[in-house]
């Protein structure tokens, strides 16, 4: 039986690869799954189906030297653990792509972020690259990937798990929330290599969140941080006036039932937009291609910092009913037009293993 190795490094990758694992297993392929010691991912891992996920190595944090050191250490540990596999799949794991290349095994890269620095390492070593059609082949050609090895799917990545999602109001009880009674904010990935050079400061962030509360008109503020030091800081700064979510949430109901979503990252912003939740993205650079697509569809409003997000939130909330109805309609139409990207990924894996 052929064995596929999945390396799962982020929450988004957990959800995508969980769906992919189901498809691969149903096709008679064996699975080995790995992750790393990372507080955003580890709480989710018990929910991975079809394979036990082995936690190998750790996350390097915000510093470039520490990131490199953890990656070098993790590569050696993975090489010892992953003894036999026929194909590796990741969303930009330098360790998985390097090991596969070194052992003359194929590595398949599934990614909607060609701008990510890891692709300089992963893309050239990959036998195939799978990516959303809105990104196209051009960004990947710059990494030396042959055009015939780039596979496009007509979907955004969250479609893999959104099509089966069923909202559950009872999930709000743990946070003391009511449907449409709160605004949800997701912190940016400020320790990522592509963002940690913009001078992100937690005290500035907390002050802006306090300003945001002034325009909510009785709605509660719910903040979904990423790191333990951030959670502790925001709980102290915001006190009882806001709900600070302390652990990764394994259900999208808290997002689905929010009145407005304000996101500093990529995946939850896509999820919110595709679920029809009015969405504001605060992102310091030009939007990634997938978010630009959603912006053009009228499902995401882009601002470059949190101060602008506060002003935009006030504007949107003044006409929130009309905005929400329009977002629900557009999102439903768009979601129905998209395929499940894990289907094309599974087909590619089978093709690669068979030598096609």
Buried (B, 14 or more C-beta within 10 A) or exposed (E): EBBBBBBBBBBBBBBBBBBBBBBBBEEEBBBBBBBBEBEBBBBBBEEBEBBEBBBBBBBBBBEEEEBEEBBEBBBEBBBEEBEEBBBBBBBBBBBBBBBBBEEEBBBBBBBBBBEBBBBEBBBEBBBBBBBBBBBBBEBBBEBEBEEEBBBBBEBBBBBBBBBEBEBBEEBBEEBEBEEEBBBBBBBBBBBBBBBBEEEBEBEEBBBBBBBBBEBBEEBBBBBBBBBEEBBBBBBEBBEEEBBBBEEBBEEBBBBBBBBBBBBBBBBBBBBBBBBBBBBBBBBBEEBBBBBBBBBEBBBBBBBBBBBBBBEBBBEBBEEBEEBBEBBBEBBEEBBEEBBBBBBBBBBBBBEBBEEE
